[in-house]
Amino acid sequence: MADGNAVTTMTFDDAGAFSKALSKSNVVCMQTSSGILKFGLTILRLPELELHLTSMPVGACIALGDTAHDSVSFHVGLSVERSLNLMGTSAGTNCFAAYARGGELAIRAESGARLAYIVPSCKSMPELHELLSKDVGLSKARQSYRGNIEISELVSLKALLDEIAHIIEFSPALLDRRATARNLSQSLLVQTFAVVRKQVATSTPVGGSQRSHVQIVTRVHDYLRQCPTEPVYVLDLCRVVGVSQPTLFRAFRQTLGIGPKEYLQIRRLHLSRQRLLQPDHTVSVHDVAYDLGFWHLGRFSRAYRAMFGETPSNTLRRRLRSQRGL
């Protein structure tokens, strides 16, 4: 498989552009801290699997969605700091999450977060699918396992991921050698299987209130995908999802660390930025603000600047200068 295009390395200062670059998942990512975010994303395509290595040296963000629908997949927290939260649980050095066929995914990350996402191909290791689908059947499985586990298998898996990251940074030409690429692929599959076998044997899918909270937030995500450019409010979500405001608040707080009102405000700010950056000469700041439900232009401008480090007018002028090639 290694053909000189096995590794794709990218950097981003925009959460939306970052989430669009991800593959094998359906995730909406939004920044939650003021100023400019910094993301690093490396996608490594090896024989029989795909690996995402993500780092976030600056900023804070949340990501919401679901994982690869045509495969099982896995998250491994690589951060030394407790800068990462998966499915409502702090992701320390012993964190591992497993998903079967589109399992719910909710991430909160801060500066210093590092995360590996492993997606084996459907046919690469049937045992992985069987382990994660044993209770509900392979065709219907949509499970999420998550926990902090202290096992030697996880230590070995993380060491291998660190080795792969080192190769990508310092010896990427090795990945153009088919034998090396296949060896890394097989080693990563074997180590992942060892962790999954131990974890599934000693735990159950995310359950009880935790799973119901994640499912509530996931249903919100599914609804927001149906109206990607429109402002949505808390009462809208309560009616669509069929829960009370206190239940919706608890679900968001546990899963993403912020309340639903704050989440929707952040979403509207991101929507306004997307519109201001669109190649449309007729767009204006006040039209964007009013269309997204901001009736006080001064408060809108202050909230926008607090989030993105520049005023809406500056964003628009910068985009117009870029279009003119200045």
C-alpha positions as CSV (number, residue, x, y, z in Angstrom):
1,M,0.0,0.0,0.0
2,A,2.8,2.4,0.8
3,D,3.1,4.5,-2.3
4,G,4.5,7.8,-1.2
5,N,1.0,9.1,-0.1
6,A,0.6,7.0,3.0
7,V,1.1,10.0,5.3
8,T,-0.8,13.2,5.2
9,T,0.2,15.9,7.7
10,M,-1.8,19.1,8.2
11,T,-2.1,22.0,10.5
12,F,-5.2,24.1,11.3
13,D,-6.2,27.2,13.2
14,D,-9.9,26.7,12.6
15,A,-12.0,24.0,14.2
16,G,-14.4,23.7,11.2
17,A,-11.5,23.1,8.8
18,F,-10.0,20.5,11.1
19,S,-13.2,18.5,11.4
20,K,-13.7,18.5,7.6
21,A,-10.2,17.1,7.2
22,L,-11.0,14.1,9.4
23,S,-12.0,10.9,7.6
24,K,-13.8,7.7,8.7
25,S,-15.9,9.7,11.2
26,N,-18.8,12.2,11.3
27,V,-17.7,14.9,13.7
28,V,-18.5,18.6,14.2
29,C,-15.7,20.4,16.0
30,M,-16.0,23.9,17.6
31,Q,-13.6,25.9,19.5
32,T,-14.6,27.0,23.0
33,S,-11.7,29.2,24.1
34,S,-10.9,32.7,22.9
35,G,-8.3,33.4,20.3
36,I,-6.7,31.2,17.7
37,L,-6.7,27.4,18.0
38,K,-3.8,25.3,16.8
39,F,-4.3,21.7,15.6
40,G,-1.9,19.2,14.2
41,L,-3.4,16.2,12.3
42,T,-1.5,13.4,10.7
43,I,-3.4,10.7,8.8
44,L,-1.4,7.5,8.2
45,R,-2.9,4.9,5.8
46,L,-1.3,1.6,6.3
47,P,-2.3,-1.8,4.9
48,E,-5.5,-2.8,6.6
49,L,-6.0,0.2,8.8
50,E,-6.0,4.0,9.1
51,L,-4.5,6.0,11.9
52,H,-5.2,9.6,12.9
53,L,-2.7,11.3,15.3
54,T,-4.1,14.6,16.6
55,S,-2.3,17.2,18.7
56,M,-3.6,20.5,20.1
57,P,-0.8,22.7,21.4
58,V,-3.0,25.8,21.9
59,G,-6.6,26.4,22.6
60,A,-9.7,24.4,23.6
61,C,-12.5,22.7,21.7
62,I,-15.3,20.2,21.7
63,A,-16.1,17.6,19.1
64,L,-19.5,15.8,18.8
65,G,-20.6,13.1,16.4
66,D,-20.2,9.4,15.7
67,T,-17.4,7.2,14.6
68,A,-16.8,5.1,11.5
69,H,-20.0,3.4,10.4
70,D,-18.3,0.6,8.3
71,S,-15.9,-0.6,11.0
72,V,-14.9,-0.8,14.6
73,S,-12.6,2.0,15.8
74,F,-10.6,3.0,18.8
75,H,-9.4,6.1,20.6
76,V,-6.2,6.1,22.7
77,G,-5.4,9.1,24.9
78,L,-1.7,10.0,24.5
79,S,-1.6,13.1,26.7
80,V,0.4,13.2,29.9
81,E,-1.8,16.1,31.1
82,R,-5.4,15.6,31.9
83,S,-6.3,17.8,28.9
84,L,-8.7,15.4,27.2
85,N,-12.2,14.1,28.1
86,L,-13.8,11.2,26.3
87,M,-17.5,10.4,26.7
88,G,-17.8,12.5,29.9
89,T,-14.7,10.9,31.6
90,S,-11.3,12.5,32.0
91,A,-8.9,10.8,29.6
92,G,-5.7,10.4,31.5
93,T,-2.7,8.3,30.5
94,N,-4.7,5.0,30.8
95,C,-7.7,6.0,28.7
96,F,-8.9,3.8,25.9
97,A,-12.3,3.9,24.0
98,A,-13.7,1.4,21.6
99,Y,-16.6,1.9,19.2
100,A,-18.6,-0.5,17.1
101,R,-20.0,0.7,13.8
102,G,-20.8,4.4,14.4
103,G,-20.7,4.5,18.2
104,E,-21.4,7.8,19.8
105,L,-18.4,10.1,20.2
106,A,-18.0,13.2,22.4
107,I,-14.7,14.8,23.1
108,R,-13.5,17.8,25.0
109,A,-9.9,18.8,24.5
110,E,-7.6,21.5,25.8
111,S,-4.1,22.7,25.1
112,G,-1.7,19.8,25.4
113,A,-4.1,17.1,24.3
114,R,-2.8,14.3,22.1
115,L,-5.1,11.6,20.7
116,A,-4.8,8.5,18.4
117,Y,-7.7,7.2,16.5
118,I,-7.3,3.7,15.0
119,V,-9.7,2.4,12.3
120,P,-9.0,-1.1,11.0
121,S,-10.5,-2.1,7.7
122,C,-13.7,-4.2,7.8
123,K,-11.8,-7.4,6.8
124,S,-8.5,-6.8,8.6
125,M,-9.3,-8.6,11.8
126,P,-12.8,-10.1,12.2
127,E,-12.0,-10.9,15.9
128,L,-12.2,-7.2,16.7
129,H,-15.7,-7.0,15.2
130,E,-16.8,-10.1,17.0
131,L,-15.5,-8.9,20.4
132,L,-17.4,-5.6,20.2
133,S,-20.5,-7.0,18.6
134,K,-21.0,-10.2,20.6
135,D,-24.0,-9.1,22.5
136,V,-26.1,-7.4,19.8
137,G,-25.1,-9.1,16.6
138,L,-22.6,-7.8,14.0
139,S,-25.2,-6.2,11.8
140,K,-26.8,-4.1,14.5
141,A,-23.9,-3.3,16.7
142,R,-23.5,0.4,17.7
143,Q,-21.7,0.3,21.0
144,S,-19.2,2.5,22.8
145,Y,-16.8,1.2,25.5
146,R,-14.8,3.6,27.5
147,G,-12.7,3.5,30.6
148,N,-9.4,4.2,32.3
149,I,-7.6,0.9,32.4
150,E,-4.2,0.0,33.8
151,I,-2.9,-3.0,31.8
152,S,0.4,-3.8,30.3
153,E,-1.2,-4.3,26.9
154,L,-2.3,-0.6,26.8
155,V,1.3,0.5,27.7
156,S,2.6,-1.6,24.8
157,L,0.0,-0.1,22.4
158,K,0.9,3.5,23.4
159,A,4.6,2.8,23.1
160,L,4.0,1.5,19.5
161,L,1.9,4.6,18.7
162,D,4.8,6.8,20.0
163,E,7.2,4.8,17.8
164,I,5.0,5.4,14.7
165,A,4.7,9.1,15.5
166,H,8.5,9.2,15.7
167,I,8.9,7.5,12.3
168,I,6.4,9.9,10.7
169,E,8.4,12.9,12.0
170,F,11.9,11.8,11.5
171,S,12.0,8.8,9.0
172,P,8.8,9.1,6.8
173,A,10.6,7.4,3.9
174,L,10.4,4.1,5.9
175,L,6.7,4.1,5.3
176,D,7.2,3.9,1.5
177,R,8.7,0.5,2.0
178,R,5.9,-2.1,1.7
179,A,7.4,-4.5,4.2
180,T,7.8,-1.8,6.9
181,A,4.3,-0.5,6.4
182,R,2.8,-4.0,6.6
183,N,4.9,-4.8,9.7
184,L,3.6,-1.6,11.5
185,S,0.1,-2.3,10.4
186,Q,0.1,-5.9,11.7
187,S,1.8,-4.9,15.0
188,L,-0.8,-2.2,15.6
189,L,-3.7,-4.6,14.9
190,V,-2.3,-7.2,17.3
191,Q,-1.6,-4.7,20.1
192,T,-5.1,-3.2,19.7
193,F,-6.7,-6.6,19.8
194,A,-4.9,-7.4,23.0
195,V,-6.2,-4.3,24.7
196,V,-9.8,-4.8,23.4
197,R,-9.9,-8.4,24.5
198,K,-8.8,-7.4,28.0
199,Q,-11.1,-4.4,28.2
200,V,-14.2,-6.0,26.9
201,A,-13.6,-9.0,29.3
202,T,-13.5,-6.7,32.3
203,S,-16.1,-4.0,31.4
204,T,-19.4,-3.3,29.8
205,P,-20.5,-0.8,27.2
206,V,-21.0,2.7,28.4
207,G,-24.2,2.3,30.3
208,G,-26.8,3.8,32.6
209,S,-27.1,7.5,32.8
210,Q,-23.8,8.0,31.1
211,R,-24.9,6.3,27.9
212,S,-28.3,8.0,28.0
213,H,-26.6,11.4,28.4
214,V,-24.3,10.7,25.4
215,Q,-27.3,9.5,23.4
216,I,-29.2,12.7,24.2
217,V,-26.3,14.8,23.0
218,T,-25.9,12.5,19.9
219,R,-29.6,13.0,19.0
220,V,-29.0,16.8,19.3
221,H,-26.1,16.4,16.9
222,D,-28.2,14.5,14.5
223,Y,-30.9,17.2,14.6
224,L,-28.4,20.0,14.1
225,R,-27.0,18.3,11.0
226,Q,-30.5,18.6,9.5
227,C,-30.4,22.4,9.9
228,P,-26.7,23.2,9.4
229,T,-27.0,26.9,8.7
230,E,-30.0,27.8,11.0
231,P,-29.9,29.1,14.6
232,V,-31.4,26.6,17.1
233,Y,-32.4,27.2,20.7
234,V,-32.7,25.2,23.9
235,L,-36.5,24.8,23.7
236,D,-36.2,23.5,20.2
237,L,-33.8,20.8,21.4
238,C,-36.0,19.8,24.3
239,R,-39.0,19.4,21.9
240,V,-37.1,17.5,19.3
241,V,-35.2,15.2,21.7
242,G,-38.1,14.8,24.1
243,V,-36.4,15.7,27.3
244,S,-36.8,18.4,30.0
245,Q,-34.4,21.4,30.2
246,P,-32.8,20.0,33.4
247,T,-32.1,16.6,31.7
248,L,-30.7,18.3,28.6
249,F,-28.5,20.5,30.9
250,R,-27.2,17.4,32.8
251,A,-26.5,15.6,29.5
252,F,-24.5,18.4,28.1
253,R,-22.6,19.2,31.3
254,Q,-21.5,15.6,31.8
255,T,-20.7,14.9,28.1
256,L,-19.2,18.2,26.9
257,G,-18.5,20.1,30.1
258,I,-20.7,23.1,29.0
259,G,-24.5,23.7,29.1
260,P,-26.7,23.5,26.0
261,K,-27.3,27.3,25.9
262,E,-23.6,27.9,25.8
263,Y,-23.1,25.2,23.2
264,L,-25.8,26.8,20.9
265,Q,-24.3,30.2,21.4
266,I,-20.9,28.9,20.4
267,R,-22.5,27.2,17.4
268,R,-24.1,30.4,16.2
269,L,-20.8,32.2,16.5
270,H,-19.2,29.5,14.3
271,L,-22.0,29.8,11.8
272,S,-21.5,33.5,11.6
273,R,-17.8,33.1,11.0
274,Q,-18.5,30.5,8.2
275,R,-20.9,33.0,6.5
276,L,-18.4,35.9,6.8
277,L,-15.7,33.8,5.2
278,Q,-17.9,32.6,2.3
279,P,-17.0,34.1,-1.2
280,D,-20.1,36.3,-1.3
281,H,-19.7,40.0,-2.1
282,T,-23.2,40.9,-0.9
283,V,-22.7,39.6,2.7
284,S,-22.6,42.1,5.5
285,V,-21.9,41.9,9.2
286,H,-25.4,43.1,10.3
287,D,-27.2,40.7,7.9
288,V,-25.2,37.8,9.3
289,A,-25.9,38.8,12.9
290,Y,-29.6,39.3,12.3
291,D,-30.0,36.1,10.3
292,L,-28.4,34.1,13.2
293,G,-30.5,35.7,15.9
294,F,-28.1,38.3,17.3
295,W,-30.3,41.4,17.6
296,H,-27.7,43.5,19.5
297,L,-24.7,44.2,17.1
298,G,-22.4,45.4,19.9
299,R,-22.9,42.3,22.0
300,F,-22.5,40.2,18.9
301,S,-19.2,41.9,18.0
302,R,-17.9,41.5,21.5
303,A,-18.8,37.8,21.7
304,Y,-17.3,37.2,18.3
305,R,-14.0,38.9,19.2
306,A,-13.8,37.1,22.5
307,M,-14.1,33.8,20.6
308,F,-12.0,34.4,17.5
309,G,-9.6,37.2,18.4
310,E,-10.9,39.6,15.8
311,T,-14.1,41.6,15.1
312,P,-16.6,40.3,12.5
313,S,-15.7,43.4,10.4
314,N,-12.1,42.4,10.4
315,T,-12.9,38.9,9.4
316,L,-15.0,40.2,6.5
317,R,-12.3,42.7,5.4
318,R,-9.6,40.0,5.5
319,R,-11.7,37.7,3.4
320,L,-12.4,40.4,0.8
321,R,-8.7,41.3,0.6
322,S,-7.9,37.7,0.1
323,Q,-10.4,37.4,-2.8
324,R,-8.8,40.4,-4.5
325,G,-5.4,38.9,-4.1
326,L,-4.1,41.7,-1.9
